[in-house]
Amino acid sequence: MSDVRLGLIGCGAHLARRLPFFTGATVVAAADPSPDARSTIAPTAAGFADHREMLASVDLDGVVVASPHGLHFRHATDALDADCHVLVYKPMVTTSSEAIELERLARASGRVVSLAIEGLFTAEFRHIFALRDAGELGDIRLVTGLCAQRWLANVRGTWRTDPALGGGGNLIDSGYHLLASLLHLTGQRPTEVCAYLDRRNEQIDLEVAAAFRLDGGALGSLAVSGDSQGMEEGIYLTGTKASLTTSIYGQRLAFITGWTEREVPSLEPVETAEENFVRCLRGEAETLAGPQLGVDIAHFFEAIVRSAEEGRPVRVAG
């Protein structure tokens, strides 16, 4: 395949930081209701107000979905119907029923659906993943994660605080990185959750705390705050041979074995989610974050919310 031809659906400002990572690809079309957003993010691309017109008019190899969360399912499925591969920024979709259907459509079409979740593609996560699979961490017994930030102050009044477009609140937004990291690094799926959730008179969740069991025998906990006075995040994972701490975005890693620190090797940067997607389209790689992960996260998210609303532990679907 020569230069990969990409179309954008949604031209949010964060894409300006991500576009340079699409090595070996050219953005030839962009769909967004805002002409200013289209011209700012992709000034040389063909512009469309409606993504369906773009899909019908332009020959594309892949589509990048960077629209509001509640629109991801329609945008991704329309792209698959147009025989395009899909890179979708988190969250994949906002309900488990959508996630299951998108995973089914991806399998049926033979197209790549990849989730752009930064941490999963980092050198740190790849190193942890390899150590875990080689048995060097031992049996994973406990995992706990935190994501706390001034989220509400930064997004109030935007589509992210609209339950329909945002899909919930901070848990499905910044907290999605945490949920994905917990499942990816442990290699296990949640089976039972007991959670508390506080909306603090908002329509969306702001603070969530949960305890859970994983199917590989590990116990876990998480805390997410969208109204903290600063930014703090991370994951602690302990196995029978070694324990570690890392960021939900990769970027840092520390090992602890017994009471002594374990030396962390020098890790060279590796490809981003965007670069991996382009290589997938070239037949040179496979995605590290396919639609099944999106299904697992959707079940996890819904179980957390259901447990909090019902005031009892609940089983996780799937």
N, C-alpha and C positions, 0 to 999 in steps of 0.2 A: 504494500500500500504506500503510495506517495504521501504527500502532506495530508494529514487528517483534517477533514472539513467539519467544523463544529458550529452548532447553533446554540445560542443562549436563550433560555426562557427565564426571564427575570433579570434585571440589571441593577441589583442592589450595589451600594457603594463598596461592600466588602469584596466584590469581584475584582475591583481595580487592583487589589493586593494579590489576587490569586491568578489572574490571567498570565503573568510571566511564567508560571509553572507549567503551562500547557506546551511543553517543549515538543516540537515536531508537529504542531497542529496550528491551524489558522481558523480564527473565528470569522466566518463568512456571513453570518446572519444573527440578528438579535431581535427578540420579541419582548416588548414591555409596553404597557399602556402609556408610559411617559416618554415623549420624544427626547426630553432633556436627559433622562437616564440612559436611553439608547445611545445618544450622541456622545455622552461622557464616557461610558464604559467601552463602547465598540464603535468609534466614529467612522471607521472605514467599512463596516459591515452593512449589509442590506438590512433595513429596519422595518419592523412590523409591529402594529399595535396588538394584533391577535396572533398567538402562537400557532393556531391551526392554519392560518394563511402562510406562515413561514414554512411549516412542515409540508404544505402542499406545493409551495413554489420553489423551494431551494433543495438541491441535492445535497444531503448531509450524511456523514458517517456516524456522528454522535451528537447528542444533545446534553447540555449542562442545565440542570434544573436548579435555579437559585431564586425561586419565587417564594412568597409567603407560605408557611408550613401547610396550611389548610388546602392549598392548591397543588401540592406535590403529586398527589395520586393522579389527578386528571392530567397534569402535564406529563408525568412519566408514562402513563398508559397511552396517551396520544402519541408520544414519541416512539414507543414500541410498535404501535399500530402503523407508524410510518417507516418501520423497518430500521429504526435508529438504535444504537447503543445509548445507554443513559448513565450519566454521572449525576447523582442527586445529593445536594448538601443536606446536612442533618436538620430535622429528623427525616428519615426516609418518607414516612407518612404519619398520620396522626391517630389512626385506629388500627386494631389488630385485623379487622376484616379487610381493610385496604391493603395492609401488609401481606396478608395471605394471598390475596388476589394478584398483587403485583409480583410476588414471588412465582406464582403459577404462570403468569403471562411471560415472565422472563424465561422460565424453563421451556415453555411451549414455543417461544419465538427463537430461542437460541441466541438471543442478544445479551450482551453484558449489561447488568445493572450493578453499579458500584456506589457505595456510600462514601462520601467525602467527609470522613471523620479523622482529623489530622493526626491524633495520637497513634492510631493503629498502624500508620505507615512509617513511623519514626524508627530510627536506629535503636532507640531504647526499648520500644515495645517489641521489635523484632528479636532483640537480644534476649529479653525476658521469655518470649514465646519459645525460642530455641532451647533455652536452659530448662524450661518447664517440660518440653517434649522429650528432652534428653534425660529427664529424671533427676536433674541436679538440684532442683528445689525440694524434691521429695513429694509427699502427698500434701496438697493444698488444704489447710485446715481452717484458715480464717482470712477474710478479706474485708477491709473497711475503707470507705471513701468519703470525701468531703468536697463540696463545691459551694463556696459562699462569696457573694459579690454584691456590689451596688447596682444590681440588674434593673430594678424597678425605676430608679432615678434616671437611668440611661435610656429606657425604652418607653416610659409612660407617654401615652398619647399616640403611640405608633400601632401598627397592625399586630405587633407582638403581644399587646395587652388586650386584643380582641379574641375572645375564646374561640370563635369560629376560624379565624385566619391563623391565630397563633397555635391552636390545638391544645391549649392548657395554660401553662405559665412557665416559670423558670425551670421546672423539672424536665419538661420536654424541649426546652431551649438549651441553655448552658448545661443543665443537668443531663442532657442526652449524651454528652461526652463522657460523663461519669458512668452512666448505665452501660454504655458500649464498652468502656474500659474494664469494668468489673467482669463482664461476661467474656470478653476477648482474652484477658490475661489469665483468668482461671480456667478457661476452656470448659466451663460448666454452665448449666442452665438453672434458673431459680425454680423451686417447686412450691414454696410457701412463703408468704409475706405477712408481716404485721406492721402496720404503718400509722403514722399520725400526719395530718396535713392542716396547715393554717393559711387561710386566704386573707386574714386581717382586713375584712370589709372590702376586699377587691373581688373581681369576678374570676380571678386566676390564682393559682397556687403561688405562694411566696416562700413558705418554709415547709420542708418535708423531712421527717425522720422515719427510718424503717429498719427493721431487722428481717433477715431472710435466711432460708436454707437453700443450698444448691444440690443438684442431683449427684455430684461427685463426693458428697459428704461434708463439704465445707459449710461453715456458718458465715454470715456476713451482716454488715450494717452500712447505712449510708445516711448522710445529712446534706440537705441542699437548702441554701438560703438565697433569696433574691433581694434581700433588703438589709444586707450587712454593711458595716462601715469600713469597707476595704475589700480586698481580694485575697482569698486563701483557698487552695484546692490541693488535692493529692489523694493517693491510694497507698494503703499499707497492706501487703500481702505476706502471709506467713505459711511456710511449708515445714515439713518435718526435718529438712536438711538445711534450709536457709530462708531468710526473710528479706524483704526489700521494700523500699518506698520509691514512688515515682509520681510524676505529674500526670493528670488526666490528658494532657496534651503531649506526652512524651517529654523531651527536652532535658529532663534530669533523672538521675538514677543513683540510688545508694543501696548497697547490700549490707545486711547484718547477719552474721552467723554466730550464734551463741552471744558472747559479750564483746566480740571483736569485729571490727569492720572488715568486710571483704573488698578487695581492690576491684574497682570497676575498670574494665578495659577502655582504651581510647576508642570511641565509636565515631566513625566517619558518617556524615549526613548521607541519607539514602533518598530515594525518590519520594516525591509527595503523592498524595492521592490523585492529583491531576496528572502528573507524569505517569503514574501507574495506569491510569485510565487510557491514556494515549497508547501506551505499550500494549495494553489489552486489545485495543482495536487493531494494532499491527500484528497481533498473534504472537507477541513476544513475552507475555506475562499473563498471570491470572490475578484477579482482584483479591485483596486481603479482607474485604468487607462487602460480601455479597448480600442479596436480599433476604436470605435466611436469618442473618444477624438482625435485620430490621424487623422480621417477624418476632424473634425472641425478645427484642427490646420492647416492642409494642405490647406483648403479653405481660412483660415485667411492669411496664408503666401502668397499664390498666389495672393490674393486681394491686399495685401500691395505692392508686386512687380508690379502688373499690374497698380495700381494707380500711383505709382512713374514713371513708364515708359510712361503712357499716359498723365500724368500731370493733372489729374482730380479725383474727388471722384468716387469710383466704388462700386457697390453692391457686397456683399460677397455671393458666391454660397452656396447652401445647405439650 
